[in-house]
Amino acid sequence: MATITSVPSPAADETRAARLGLLHEIRTFWQLFFVAAFDPYRPEQHYMRGPGPACRAKDSSKPASPSH
């Protein structure tokens, strides 16, 4: 009885590697896209726009300086 074995051809291996490489690139793109699009950190929300209430309270307790 003869046994038939399947040996993948080099062309099939190259096609599979190219397909996996393309899938990897697509997956990497979407991962980077979602990280950039849905990043919860927004630095403009944390930007301080002048003195806060603690600084104003401290300044209001100081006596006014005499003007010349």
C-alpha positions in Angstrom: 0.0 0.0 0.0 1.4 3.4 -1.0 1.1 6.5 1.2 0.6 9.9 -0.2 2.0 12.7 1.8 1.4 16.4 1.3 4.4 18.7 1.2 3.6 22.4 1.0 5.2 24.1 -1.9 7.5 27.0 -1.4 5.0 29.3 -3.3 2.3 28.3 -0.8 4.6 29.2 2.2 5.4 32.6 0.6 1.7 33.3 0.0 0.9 32.4 3.6 3.7 34.5 5.0 2.6 37.5 2.8 -1.0 37.0 4.1 0.1 36.9 7.7 2.3 39.9 7.2 -0.6 41.9 5.7 -2.9 40.8 8.5 -0.2 41.9 11.1 0.0 45.3 9.4 -3.7 45.7 9.4 -4.0 44.7 13.0 -1.2 47.0 14.0 -2.8 49.9 12.1 -6.2 49.4 13.9 -4.5 49.1 17.3 -2.7 52.4 16.8 -5.8 54.0 15.4 -7.9 53.1 18.4 -5.2 54.2 20.9 -5.0 57.6 19.1 -8.7 58.0 18.6 -9.9 57.0 22.0 -7.0 58.2 24.2 -8.7 59.4 27.5 -5.9 61.9 28.3 -6.7 65.4 27.1 -3.9 67.8 28.1 -6.0 70.9 27.3 -8.4 69.8 30.1 -5.5 70.0 32.6 -4.0 73.2 31.5 -3.9 75.8 34.2 -5.3 79.1 33.1 -4.1 81.5 35.8 -4.1 81.5 39.6 -6.7 79.2 41.3 -8.9 79.8 44.3 -6.1 79.0 46.8 -3.9 81.7 45.4 -6.7 84.3 45.4 -7.5 83.5 49.0 -3.9 83.9 50.0 -3.6 87.2 48.2 -6.8 88.6 49.7 -5.4 88.0 53.2 -2.3 90.2 52.5 -2.5 93.9 53.5 -2.6 96.2 50.5 0.8 97.8 49.8 0.8 101.6 50.0 1.0 103.3 46.6 3.2 106.3 45.9 
